């Protein structure tokens, strides 16, 4: 029987976007059906495989997206969303493969489900891009999401604090405004896509928060204080309000947690 770690590593080392979508779904399905041995006999790659396109630029070198309803602006928006979801597949796979041995089968099941969801998100965004005569890879992108996660590869608490509870939680803040922007452009299909993604991301952030709370408890730490400490140590970005307080609360993130860190000016 193939080991779980080997199956996850194979998916991470798949570069072609369509093939990665299929690989992520296959790993999640095979694990759910009991076809993979709960064994971690190989390490996860330092970096996942990437396709030749899009060209990856430093965030500061990325061209500014134009506001407004031009076709090029719409394509740039959806291409950016596709890239976020593509990287999110690898983030979830790496979470399961890197930390699943110490965290257990339930943790693996949760994050392989997240990986399958992100694969589905990428696929439907890619189809939507195709209706505009575009495809993923047509525009440059940046690797900031993976870089932010890479620095937390040594500790599951740091990874959970940064990826679901900061990076994905930020999506809860910005997606409602993006939905309204897409609706104003008359793109009802896009509205449905983003609404589905928002619902799923609430679940994903809740999963991450729940596992972080378990880690904090196991280490004898107060969850809120422990999270703030991890964020200050391991995340160099900045998140500014407004926050989607209702969505964050549904994920187990209280206002006191993230407002306190943001208000004192610590890196969040």
N, C-alpha and C positions, 0 to 999 in steps of 0.2 A: 504494500500500500504506500502511495506517495505521502511524504511527510507534509504537514501543514506549512512549515517554513519553506520547503522547496517550492511548493505551489505558489506561495505568496511572492517569493523571490522571482520566480519565472514571470509573474504578472508585472512586477516592478521593472524587470529588464525588457519588457515589451515596449518598443518605441512607437510603432504605428498607432495612431489614435483609435482607429476602428478596432484593431486587434487588441489594444489595451482595454477598451470597453468590454469586449467579449471575454478577455482573460479575467477581468475583475468579477464579472458576473459568474464565470465558470468556477472560480475559487469559492465564491460565496455559496453557490449552489452545491458544489461538491462537499463543502464543509457541513452544510445543512443536512445533506443526505447521508452523512457518515462515511464518505469515500476518502477522507484524508485522516492520516494518523496524527494525533495530537503530539507532535514531536518537533523540536526546534534544533535540527541538526545542521543548520547552515545559518550564516549571518545575513542580514539584509545589506544590500549594496549601499555604499556611501551616498550615491545619487541614483535616482531612477533613470532609466533610458528616456531619451527625448527624441522626437522626430527632427529631421533636418530643418523643417519649418514648423512653427514660426522662428524667426531670428530672435534670440534672447538678448535684450539690452539691459543695461543698468537702469533702475527706475528713474534716475535723474535724466537719462537720455531718451526716455520715451516721448514720442510726439504728443502734444496736448490734444485731447479730444475736443472737437468743436461742439458747442452747444447748439441746439436747434434740431430741426426735423429733416435735414438733408439726408439723402440716401447714404452718402459716405459717413455721416455721423451715426446713422442707425447701424451700419455695418461695423463701425469701430466699437460701438457699445456692445453689440452682441458678440463680436470677436473677443472682447475683453472678458465678457461673462463666460464664454466657452473656455478660455484659458484658465480662469479661476476654477471651473469645474474639472477640467483636465488635471490640473495639479492636485485638486482635492481627492481625486481617485488615488493618487500615489500617497498622499498624506494619510488616508484611512488605511490603505494596505500596509504602509510602513508602521503605523500604530499597532496593528494586529500582529505583524510579523516580528517587530522589534521587542515588544513588551508583552506579547501574549503568553509566553512561557511563565513569566512571573505573576501575571495577573489572572490567568485562568481561562477556562473555556467560555464563560459568559462574556468576558471582555472581548475575546476573539469574535464571538457571534455578533456582538453589537457593532464592532468596527468593520467587519466584513459586510454587514448590512449597510453601513454607511458608505462603504466603497461601491457597493452595487447601486445604491441610490445616486451617488455622484456620477457613476458611469451612465446611468439613465439620464441624468440632467444634461451631461455633455452631449449625449446622442440627440436629445430633442432640440437642444440649442443649435447643434450642427445642422440638423434638418431645417431649422428656421433660417439659419444663415443661407442655406442653399436656395431658399425662396427669393433671396436678395441677389442671387448670382455670385455668392461668396462662399468661402470655405475656411475652416480653421487652418491657419498657417499663412493666410494672405497678408497679414499685418504683423509687425513686430510685437513682442510681448516681453515681460520681465519675469525674473525668477525670484522675486521678493518673498512670495509665500513660502517656497521651499527653503530659501535661505533662513527665514525666520524660524522654521521648524528644525532645520539641520542643527542649529546650536543647542537644541534640547534633546539630542539623541542619547544622552547619557542617563536621563532620568525621566521616568514616566510621569512624575508629578509636574515637572517643568513642561513636558510635551502637552499634557492635558491642559495645563494652565494657559499655554500660549495658543494652541491650535483651536480646540473647540471653544474655549472660554474667552478668547480675545479675537482671533482671526475670523472664526465662523460667527461669533456673536456680533461682530461688526457688520456682517451681512444682514443681520436682523434690523440694524439701524438704517441702512441705506436702501434696502430693497423696496420698502413702501414708497419712497419718493421716486425710485426708478419705475415702479409700476405706474404711478401717476403720469410720469413723463411718457412712457410707452402708450398709455391710454390716450393721452392728449394727441399723440401722433396717429391715432386711429388703428393701432395694432392690437386688436383684441386677442389674436392668437398669442402674441407676446405677453399680454396681461395674464392669460391663463397659465402660460409656462412659468412666469415669475411667481405667480400666486402658489402654484404647486411646489416650486422650489422653496419658497418661504416657509410653507408648512413643514416640509421635510427638514429644513435647517433648524427649526425650533426643536424638532426631535433630536437632531444630531447634537446640538448644544446641550440639551438636557442629558443625553447619554454621557457626554464628556464631563459635565458638572457632577453627575451622580458618581462616576468612577473617581473623579478627583476627590469628592467628599469621602469616599471609602479609603483612598490612600491617606488622606489627612488624618482620618480617624485611626488607621492602623499605625501611623507614626506619632500618635499622641498630640496632634496639632489641632488648633482651632481652624476650621476650614477657611473662614473669611481672611483671617490674618495670614494663613499659610499661602493662600492664593495671591494676595497682594505682594508677599515676599518673593514668590516665584516670578511674578510679572516684572517686578522692579529689577530682578537679577537677570532675567533671560529674554526680555523683549525690549528692543530699542526703538520701536516705532512710536507713533503718537495717535491716539484715538480721541477725537473731539466730539462733544455733544452736537446735535441732539441725539439722545439715546432712545431706543424703542423700549421704554420701561416695561410695558405690558408683556411684550414678547420675551424680554430678558427674565422677567419674573416667572413666566411660565417655564423657563429653563432652570429655575433655581438660583438665578443671579439677582441678589437684592440690590436696590439702589445704593445702599450704603457701601457695598463692596466696590463698585466701579466708579461711583461719583467721588468717593473719598480719594481714590488713587488719581483720578483725573484732575480733581480740584487742587491737589497739592503740587501738581506739575510733575509728578513722577512719570517715568515712561510707561505708557499703557498701550 
